[in-house]
Amino acid sequence: MSNQKHGKRYNDDFRKMVVDLYCSGQTVRELSSEYGVSEVTIYAWIKKFNPVELEDGSSVTPDDYANMQKEMFKLQQENEILKKAMAIFAKK
């Protein structure tokens, strides 16, 4: 017996298309029946791909925001390491 997940896999282009259709006025129920995707899944895609407008007029998706936060945390850790290294070399 295999441990593979059963179900459909959708690519990001398809997901974004469904979210765009939702943003253009179609309901989740209509999209669900038309494309054979559960409503819960469509709501998850909307949460992931629906852009949020920022104060400066640009937009970012929640997924992009999470990636930026991860990158910022990584850079903060690298800065702390460099500060500690500078302190060690300054003592020599």
ABEGO torsion letter per residue (X at the ends): XBABBBEBBBBAAAAAAAAAAAAAGBBAAAAAAAAGBBAAAAAAAAAAABBBBBAAGBBBBAAAAAAAAAAAAAAAAAAAAAAAAAAAAAAX
